[in-house]
């Protein structure tokens, strides 16, 4: 299920495969699509057309056909009762439909999205030229690995501002991890990390275990790539203390990294609650202004019934994002002193 279009491109000015495939995950910050409200005014006929398009997408694509049917019936009942009559503009109607489908499905990954600006026509696959431009953009930005260094007291520090596709950036990731390989503790700084690819999450997390671990991803059914490739040859970090810095901007794949490693009791999260962008839905464009995110895979969460959708991941040590690095360094130094 994971394709170059399954994530938001971390580069604002780079041509990216993320803008191209017809089946793309919802953007990490879908609220951006709601800017400029109120949107277009909708009449009864237009609301009816959109609602039936939502129903059609649910019945064709939602992972649970029975829930899709019950949700469709509920939408039709709301329409018959006149519950949609006061949703006069696009943004309000999208919000109302989202509320109605979640009430029945109890699935926070289902979402109807309105964009005041026209949504682009999405192509099936990125071209070779676009992939080449994307690769060059990654290379210019060192695959978003901003820093990899050793701090005083032999504490490794790695600042990563996205989780780029491992097929492009594996060598860069391995070089960064080699820089901190002999550290006595490691700090991952994800305060500016807005997400990316699960394959990079798995690659980096693999260094933190001496055996394969399953990493829950709400975007995909379990597959061989759902497990870390641990142990990593020559790695010395599998038993070292690990701290992850978070902020309210930490999103998507970065939240997967935080959530799974916290659930596995492998890291200490320091900072702020993350943004709450689970990105579990494949994005289906309805027309120029409306689309919806629909979970199409039956992901298995071994840790509980909920993930980080909407609520975000709660840090173990709550501090302002600007103070998180100093707090994590203090925690690491204290733990190393005790050893």
Secondary structure, 3 states (H helix, E strand, C coil): CCCCCCCCCCCCCCCCHHHCCCCEECCCCHHHHHCCCCCCECCHHHHHHHHHHHHHHHHHHCCCHHHHHHHHHHHHHHHHCCCCCCCCEHHHHHHHHHHHHHHHHCCCCCEEEECCCCCCCCCCCCCHHHHHHHHHHHHHCHHHEEEEEEECCCEEEEEECCECCHHHHHHHHHHHHHHCCCCCEEEEECCCCCCECHHHHHHHHHHHCCCCCECCCCCCCCCHHHECCCCCCCCCCCCCEEEEEECCCCCCHHHHHHHHHHHCCCCEEEECCCCCCCCCCEEEECCCCEEEEECCCCCCCCCCCCCCCCCCCCCCEECCHHHHHHHHHHHHHHHHHHC
